[in-house]
Amino acid sequence: MNTGKFSFTHQNYFIAASKRADKWIRGLTPLAMKAPVAISQCLVGDPVRYNGKDKYDQELLLSLGKYVQLHPICPEVAIGLGVPRNPIQLVKVQQAIRVREVGDASVDLTSQMQAQAVADSARLAHVCGYIVMQGSPSCGLHDVKRFDEQGLLLDEAGQGIYIAALKQQLPLLPVEAADVLHNKPQLDNFLTRVFTLFDWQQSTQGGLSAKQLIAFHSRYKYLLMAHNAHAYRVIGKMLSNLASDDLAQIANRYIQSLLAALQKPTVRGGQTNVLLHLKGYFRAVLTLDEHKEFDALAASYQAGNIPLSKPRCYLHERVERTGDNYLGQQTWWQPYPNADLLQDE
Ligand code: SF4
């Protein structure tokens, strides 16, 4: 399926030397089309945890390797901690959350971790996503254990010190915990946002004009509609008067809004809405039998009997037949390379 989206120029992204990670970076998608994604290093099988072990997640790596280049990072090793080492934990000190060595309050690594995140944010500026190890006081995205100064558990509502600081530096970056990505729709949603950011980086690397911003948004209209009909209208209005505002500010607001809107999971109703909108373009082209055939496919998809790829491919064949450029370039056809493989599972 040729969507026009994946004509990316080649970029030599840095891939960290990890024998196990390297095994997964080859796969169905050519390397130049794989988005660079950072990952907690213990997840790729490197024994960097405090106890000298790893958290090798073979199932996730098998799924991911088809789509992304992995860039493993261990912030605790990066700040100079050894392997093995004493474990650390989040500690509430007055109103602030610190990260300290378990059982030794004098070893406080908060500032070092935050400084490491700031330093990493510069070299990770090209990265389009980050997959983190759940529960870690450094990398965990949510539900991290927090303790009081006496070592008693307060709650499990914390966020790793490193990842919290990194997210502040790179607010566009899609970040997700590894355990969440075992859920296929969640992985699909994460990859959609990763490749949207990848596309944005590629599209804006030479600067951005008002015309280019409109052209970028034109390609995302139906993907946005499928995820979030309300945001589709709000973002459309945001771009309606580019002459009156600072373009860089609008572009920044735009990509933030787009990525936030795409975080909303798609539902069959939203996808069916897109199918019917697109069918409207072919009203005059489709024969009566084709109308009926497509309506049956759309109804069957909405009822949960067939995957989205069936009605989507049916329409895409008509797009190819008519050569409609506006429709052909829509990222909705394939939000990331080989999206059908995952979305049909
Ligand atoms: S969770 Fe993060 S800090 Fe801990 S071992 Fe894994 S990569 Fe290193």
Boltz pocket constraint, residues with backbone or C-beta under 6 A from the ligand:
constraints:
  - pocket:
      binder: B
      contacts: [[A, 39], [A, 40], [A, 41], [A, 42], [A, 43], [A, 48], [A, 49], [A, 50], [A, 73], [A, 74], [A, 75], [A, 76], [A, 77], [A, 133], [A, 136], [A, 138], [A, 139]]
      max_distance: 6.0
